Amino acid sequence: MPYLTIEKKANIFAEFGGKATNTGSIEGQVALLTVRIAEISKHLQANKKDHSTQRGLMQMVGKRKRLLTYMQKTNLQGYRALIEKLGLRK
């Protein structure tokens, strides 16, 4: 059973992207990556030798970082609101 169902994805994009069908929004993509990163981190705590999953996690973290950097350059207020809502930086 997948940890991220269609309904959960739709809820994430509805909450962060405005509409459930707005899957291209940067806010929605960052939120989805954040959820996936959290789930994979839990998996890796139990399976420390799963190196291929660890590589995929690092790729996702890099993609989220690139999206956040782009958002910071283009929409600073939206960037700050998203960081606050997701609780990424302290």
HELIX and SHEET records of a PDB file:
HELIX    1   1 ILE A    6  GLY A   17  1                                  12    
HELIX    2   2 ILE A   26  ALA A   46  1                                  21    
HELIX    3   3 HIS A   51  THR A   74  1                                  24    
HELIX    4   4 LEU A   76  LEU A   86  1                                  11    
END                                                                             
